[in-house]
């Protein structure tokens, strides 16, 4: 099964890769490794704003993290010249969670991205990962995730 058909089966259509919000590039390729800049939580109604442990619960945070994973795949597709089938595997994610000082469930939030990538890509979606707290994130978003991917 192709990646595109699996995404369609999951009801996911990759959006156009989001443009950078500042002076950086969305991805850098070195050999067969692609480094994707941080992707912020963004849904159909715009940016997903919130602070875990205050205005947002873990379930909503995990849903926000999933949107970051979808944007990461959109960036990988762009890095592959529009051919997402060139993606070989997810290597690593680093997830940043906008959370209060006493919130300690960052891994559960970033599971929203990890679980989606494994569901969409199977074993190729299994990756190493960090999930850390941030006192704030750009634009007040709930989650930002960057990733490292291997492509053909």
Buried (B, 14 or more C-beta within 10 A) or exposed (E): EEBBEBBEEEEBEBBEBBEEEEEEEBBEEEEEEBBBBBBBBBEEEEBBBBBBBEEBEBEBBBBBBBBBBBBBBBBBBBBBEEBBEBBEBBBEBBBBBBBEEEBEBBBBBBBBBBBBBBBBBEEBBBBEBEBEBBEEBBBBBBBBBBBBBBBE
